[in-house]
Amino acid sequence: MTGILADANIEGHLDFLFDLLTSKAWIEFWQALGIRYATFKEIGLAADDTDDVVWQCCQNNGYVLITSNRNQKGAASLEATIRERATSDSLPVLTLADAERFRNDREYAERVVASLLEILLDMDCYRGAGRLYLP
């Protein structure tokens, strides 16, 4: 696994997440992972790329996508893509269950960080899971 990718619609949220991950409380865990945090622009994706393109790019390049709003509508939707293309080795997609609460409730945000780190530290157990919700 290369890292985590912030979906285009929540890059600000992931900046906040990264600030938490590199805080005194979590920095040792984050550093132990040795992975990076990336944005769409950094890996060559456009904000309007379809869900299937984003998912495939993540799988090809070893990024766990963190999103909040990828939907289940249409053949190219994230849910349809996972159902059609995912294998037991596929990286999961992580979805912020409540993106606004994440930004406004520090206790909730800390639970998101703990859930994220648990998944990342034991990624082999979560491969093939499809979509997981944080926290």
N, C-alpha and C positions, 0 to 999 in steps of 0.2 A: 504494500500500500504506500502510495506517494504522499497523500495528504487528504485534507478536507477542502471541499469547494463550496463557496458561498453561492447560492442561487442568486441570480441577478436582482430579484426583488427584495432580498434581505441582506445585502452586503453590509449595510449599517448595523444590523443586528449581529452579524458575524464579527464586525470590528469590535463590538462590545463583548462578544463571547471570547474573542482573542485576548482582549484586555483582562478578562477574568482568568483565562487559562494561564496567562503569564503573571498573575498576581502571586503574592507570597504563598497563599494557601494551596495553589495548584501547580506552580511552576515546575516542581520536581517531576510530577507525573507527565506534564506536557513535554518536558525535555527528554524524558525516558523514551517517549514514543518516537522521537526523531523524525516527525513528519512535518509537513508545511501546510500553511493555510493559503489558499489561492482564490482569486476572483476569476470571473468569466474572461475578462480582458487579458489577464496574464496567461491563460492557456488557449487563447484564440477562439473563444466562443462569443457570439453576439447575444445581447440581451433578449432578442426576439427569436433565438433558435428554438426549434420545437423540442418538446420533452424527450422524444426518442433520440434526437441528435445529442442532447445534453447527457442523457443516460449512457449512450454508447461511448461518448467521449470520456466520461468518468470511468467506465469499465476498461476502456483501452489504455487509459493513462494512470489507473490506480487511485482515483479520487473518490472519496465518499461524499456524495452530494448532500448538503444540508439545505432544506427548502421549507417553505411554509404554505405554498399554494398550488403546487402542481396538481392538476385535476385528473378526473377519470373520463373526460369527454373525448371521444374520437379514437381512431385507430392509432394515432401518434401520441396519445396521452401517456403520461408517466405510468399510470396503473396498467394500461393495455400493454405498454412496452415491457414492463416487469413481467407480466403474465406470459407474454409471448417469447421473450428473449432470455430471461433469467435462468441461470443454472445453479447448481449447488455451490459453485465457486464465485458467483456474482457478489460484488460488494453491495451492501444494503444502501438504501436511501434513507436518510434521517430527516424527519419532519418535525419542526417546532410545533408542538400541539397548540400553543397559544403564544404567537409571536409578540403580540402587544403586551401581554403579561410578562413575558421574558424581559422586555425593555423597561417595565415599570415596577417590577416586584423583585427586589434583590434576593430574597429567600428562594423564590421560584427560579430565578436565574442560576443560583448556586446548585439547585437540584438538576437543572439542565446540564450544567457542567459536569456534575458527578455522573449522570447517566451517559453523557457523551464519552467521558474518559473510560468508564466501565466497558462500553462497547469497543472503543478503539484499542484498549489494552488487551482485549480478548477477541479480536476481530475474527479469528478463525471459527469461533462459535457462532458468529452472526452472519457469515457468508451464506448466501442463498435465502436469507430471511425476507427479501423483498423490501418492504418498507417498515421502518421502526419509528415510533414516536418518542420525542424528548419532551418532558422527562419520563 
